[in-house]
Structure formats: structure tokens, C-alpha cells
Amino acid sequence: MRQFSTNEFLFILAAGQWTVVLSLIAFSMGGALGLLIALLRVSVFAPVRLAASGYIQVFQGTPLLMQLFLIYYGLGLFGLRLDTWTAVVIAYSAYTGAFLGEIWRGCIQAIPREQWDGATALALTYLQRLFLVIIPQAVRIAIPPTVGFMVALVKATAVASIIGFVELTRAGQLMTNATFQPMLVYPIVAMLYFTLCWPLSLLAQYLERRMRVDNAIGRKA
Amino acid sequence: MTYVFQFGIVFDHIDRMLLGAWLTIRLSAMALVLGLMVAVICAYLRTAGPRPVRWLIAAYVELFRNTPFLVQLYIVFFALPQAGIRFDANEAALAAMVVNFGAYATEIVRAGVQSVPVGQIETGLALGLKRLHIYRLIVLFPAIKAVFPALASQFILLLLGSSVVSAISANELTAISNTLQSTTFRAFEVYIVATLMYLGIAVAFRGLFAVAYWFVFVRGRE
């Protein structure tokens, strides 16, 4: 039986890289997808809006683990042999896209109607209105909830360990199996997640508070 | 390469899947009730308790909100037995769900409690009500009403997150699907059916919450 020593700790720490890498890739790819979903969600065409909202409903109404299984086992059946890494990246990007899409839709719709009207009066085209007037303002209110979602995403990557993707949680499992010290290993794993997530949580809280203050000052002026 | 779908084999075992779905619903519902109790008590202590207790509750909330549910589950199921606390898989799943949901709900309920105007509490004091009466009658009811939507979506996250407890072989919907998948080799069909069941349960609960909100908070209280 192995003892839990510095080597074992370093193994877990090294696996933590993959938690970070997966979170970052899912966030950037899911972010691009989320922007698209949010734009489709506020489209003027009803069928497009409906399709985007259906996508969000499905991904927010089913377990992430099921989405992982379906992509991992499912796409294989259609001749696409996916390795774990590709399947995990696709699943997490799709999942992130749905959540960020819904968050950002709310931010776009929070911009007052008059901004659209004003931009129309200035003879801007639809895309100009969207990208030059609405989105720059929406980004400001979108930042705190987006940072908040990043916390959820980092935690959600733990589920990938169930289909065998080696990140923090899976590394913890492997080390538990080798050392038989779950009481030591799992709290260490939890603490590593905490060091990743807590600063993000605090940042989200800080940004939210600062925005509330900004708004209060703005209203008085 | 063509693949022929065979859903028949899944429907041969649909009774087992429904049983699993029923356990998913029961686990989530029990975690909701117990977690809400934890939340109401913790939210009270977090705002009105002595300072060390307030810090303790804050630490509980932050620790559980910033670590993955799966790791919390492993600690309950694999680590606690080392300290002499033993659960079977279903009990461990429920315990982890309660403490996890309790942490989120504490924060949500606290936000609701703090949204109640101080004047209402002072009125209660002026009427000679005891602290607990004020909390129950004046603070809690409008607080829960204010945060009801947030609690409802947190519950949906709990419900969907419960599929993760299959990792310790609590025999709920996902675990049953895994077993079926490995005996029938019809992974895609099994998981599609399970996913649709989850979607159905989630949609049903959303509807249930909307109805509950109307009955408890809207009807006859205009």
C-alpha cells in the first residue's frame, strides 16, 4: 500500500491542470455558442427564437451526466469514434452555451427599448444597432453573472470524472484507491476546488455590489 | 455504417427505469424538505445568531457552494466511514443532497430575509411579539415569497444533479440506466429514454412550483 506523500499530492495537483484547461476551453467555445444562442433568442423571427429556446430548455432541463453519456456513447454509433477528451469538450461546450445563452439573453433584454428606438432613428441597420448600441451596454451587466457561472462550470467539470476523464476528482479517486485514505485525499481535492472557485465567487460578488452602487449613483444624477 | 435503433429492449425494462425515476423524485423531494429546514434555521442563525455561529454558518455556505457536489458525495460515502460514520448508498446520496441544497438555500433564504423592511420587524416588536414569532410570521413568509423563483430553480439543479449519485451506485434513474446499458448494450436508446424522463420530471416540477406559488402566495392575498 502506498503512503500519501508529496508525490501523491503532486499527482492530484497536476491533474488539476486538466480541470482548469477543460473549464477554459468549455468557457471559450461555450461562450461563442452562447453568444449565438442569445442573439437567436432575441431574433425577430419567431421560429428561430423558438429553436434557440428549445435548445436552452433541453440542456437546462436534463442532467449534465446524461448529456455526457449521450455524446460519449451516442455519437459513436453514427460512425464518429470519439475519444474521451473530444466527447467531454463537445458536451461541456454545448452545456455552457445553453447557460451563457440564457444569461446573456436576459442582459440583452434588460437594455431599455428606447435604446433600440433611438438607434433605429439614427438609421442604423439591425446588426449595427445590436453590435454598436445594445451589446456594448449589455456586456457591462453581463459580467457579474458570467463570472458566477464560471464557478458553476469549474464545479461541473468534476462530473467528467465519471466517464473516465482524468481531472481533479478522478485523480483523487485514483489516489484513494492507491492509498486507502479517503479521509485525507477527498478533503484535499475539495480544498483544491475551493481555491479555484472561491476567488471567482468573491469576484462575482464584488462586481455585483459595485454595479449596484453604480446604478444607485446613476439614478441620483 | 448504419445503426438500427432498438427501443423495444428498453421498453421491456421500462418498469425498472420508472422505479429508478421514482427514487430520483423521492430523493430530490426529501432533500428539498430537509434542505429547506436546514436553510431556514441557518438563515436565522446567520442573521441573528451570536457572532461565532454566524461565521460558522458562513463557512458552511461558502465551503459547500465552492466545491463540486460529486466530491461532497465522495466525502460522505467514502471518507466518513473512516471516521466511523456509515451510510448505505441511498442514505449517503440523500445526506449529500441535503447538505448541498441546504448551503445554497441558506444563502437564498438569507437574501429574502434581508429584503424584509426593518419597519415591519419593529412593528412586530412594538406589538410585543417574541423574536421567534416575528421571524416566523413577519419575516419568513414574505422572504420565501420574494426568493421563491430562485429556490425553485435551485431545486431543479438539485434534481438534475442527483444523477451524479449513480457514481456511488444509489439505484436511481441514472444508475438503473447504467445497469441496463451494460446488460443490453443499447447505450444510446437507454440514455435517450432516461434523458427524456429527466426532462419530463423537471418540466413537471416547474409546473408544480408555479401552481404552488399561486396557491400559497397569490390566492386571496391581494
Chai-1 contact restraints between the chains, C-beta under 6 A:
chainA,res_idxA,chainB,res_idxB,connection_type,confidence,min_distance_angstrom,max_distance_angstrom,comment,restraint_id
A,G61,B,L199,contact,1.0,0.0,6.0,A-B,restraint_1
A,G61,B,A202,contact,1.0,0.0,6.0,A-B,restraint_2
A,T62,B,T195,contact,1.0,0.0,6.0,A-B,restraint_3
A,T62,B,Y198,contact,1.0,0.0,6.0,A-B,restraint_4
A,T62,B,L199,contact,1.0,0.0,6.0,A-B,restraint_5
A,P63,B,L160,contact,1.0,0.0,6.0,A-B,restraint_6
A,P63,B,S163,contact,1.0,0.0,6.0,A-B,restraint_7
A,P63,B,Y198,contact,1.0,0.0,6.0,A-B,restraint_8
A,L65,B,S163,contact,1.0,0.0,6.0,A-B,restraint_9
A,L65,B,V164,contact,1.0,0.0,6.0,A-B,restraint_10
A,M66,B,Y191,contact,1.0,0.0,6.0,A-B,restraint_11
A,M66,B,T195,contact,1.0,0.0,6.0,A-B,restraint_12
A,F69,B,Y191,contact,1.0,0.0,6.0,A-B,restraint_13
A,L70,B,Y191,contact,1.0,0.0,6.0,A-B,restraint_14
A,Y73,B,A187,contact,1.0,0.0,6.0,A-B,restraint_15
A,Y73,B,F188,contact,1.0,0.0,6.0,A-B,restraint_16
A,G74,B,F188,contact,1.0,0.0,6.0,A-B,restraint_17
A,L77,B,Y3,contact,1.0,0.0,6.0,A-B,restraint_18
A,L77,B,F188,contact,1.0,0.0,6.0,A-B,restraint_19
A,G79,B,M1,contact,1.0,0.0,6.0,A-B,restraint_20
A,K155,B,P68,contact,1.0,0.0,6.0,A-B,restraint_21
A,A158,B,P68,contact,1.0,0.0,6.0,A-B,restraint_22
A,A158,B,L70,contact,1.0,0.0,6.0,A-B,restraint_23
A,V159,B,V164,contact,1.0,0.0,6.0,A-B,restraint_24
A,I162,B,A167,contact,1.0,0.0,6.0,A-B,restraint_25
A,T169,B,L70,contact,1.0,0.0,6.0,A-B,restraint_26
A,T169,B,V71,contact,1.0,0.0,6.0,A-B,restraint_27
A,P182,B,F78,contact,1.0,0.0,6.0,A-B,restraint_28
A,P182,B,A79,contact,1.0,0.0,6.0,A-B,restraint_29
A,M183,B,A79,contact,1.0,0.0,6.0,A-B,restraint_30
A,M183,B,Q82,contact,1.0,0.0,6.0,A-B,restraint_31
A,Y186,B,Y74,contact,1.0,0.0,6.0,A-B,restraint_32
A,Y186,B,I75,contact,1.0,0.0,6.0,A-B,restraint_33
A,Y186,B,A79,contact,1.0,0.0,6.0,A-B,restraint_34
A,V189,B,V71,contact,1.0,0.0,6.0,A-B,restraint_35
A,A190,B,T67,contact,1.0,0.0,6.0,A-B,restraint_36
A,A190,B,V71,contact,1.0,0.0,6.0,A-B,restraint_37
A,Y193,B,T67,contact,1.0,0.0,6.0,A-B,restraint_38
A,Y193,B,P68,contact,1.0,0.0,6.0,A-B,restraint_39
A,F194,B,N66,contact,1.0,0.0,6.0,A-B,restraint_40
A,F194,B,T67,contact,1.0,0.0,6.0,A-B,restraint_41
A,C197,B,N66,contact,1.0,0.0,6.0,A-B,restraint_42
A,W198,B,N66,contact,1.0,0.0,6.0,A-B,restraint_43
A,S201,B,N66,contact,1.0,0.0,6.0,A-B,restraint_44
